Amino acid sequence: MRLLPDSLRLAFGTLTILPVKPPTRVDRDTAGWAMTFAPLVGLVLATLLGVPLWLLSHAGAGSPFLLAALTIGALAWLTRAMHLDGLADVADGLGSGRRGEDALAIMKKSDIGPFGVATLLLVLLIQVTALATCIGAGYGVLALVGALVVSRLALVELCRPSYPAARADGLGSVVAGSVPHPRAASVYFVTLSWLPLMALGLVRLGWANLPAGWTTSGTSYLTWLAVVLPALATGPLFARHAMRRFGGVTGDVYGATIEVAFTSVLVTLAFVA
């Protein structure tokens, strides 16, 4: 990945463990474009995880729960468990009942408190169970693709100027407000347009399945959007709650929001199984 522009290098270098050459320049413009490409990073992760999941599922190897656990574990490895770490820190900050700098100080500690531990255990259990349900129903790959792309689309939302940074340093201060409103709207439109079309295309090629009762028609396209849009809203709603408590967003809030949105999509799709 040496030929990638600085923005893509920063995106993949920050959001994954994939071997990319460090960017030659890191400023707000580069950071803004890096966050703009977050859904693309989600698609690459979905490809790396979805292909082996499809092969194993197609071969009947392992139970749905085992395949889901291996997939979620591999995702944590591919992302350095960075988003899970953010989720634990935000849970401790919110669970403390404190606000502003006091809550931020708790989040900055290297240890994990009881709220963080409980949240991590519950969220990982829910993710594995929801994905296992989708795998058992025959559309685990599509659920994984949708959850990974939509959760990274939530990151684009959080980098709009509507979400100020809580600190003057750290990741939040670099990327907060770095994605202009028109660009964010364009990314939403493009992603939510091609994602269902790609899903239906994979189904028609025989590489994926749809939930029972869905067809490769315009009706299923609208159904997909109806399922994904409420789940997509969960991440920003969570982030706004955290922003009110902390006085703005931080790198931990970004990571936690990704996990919340990812979990929300999986759970929503599991309920239609």
Helices and strands as residue ranges (DSSP letters): H 6-15, H 28-36, H 38-59, H 64-78, H 82-95, H 100-108, H 114-136, H 140-158, H 171-175, H 181-204, H 218-246, H 251-271
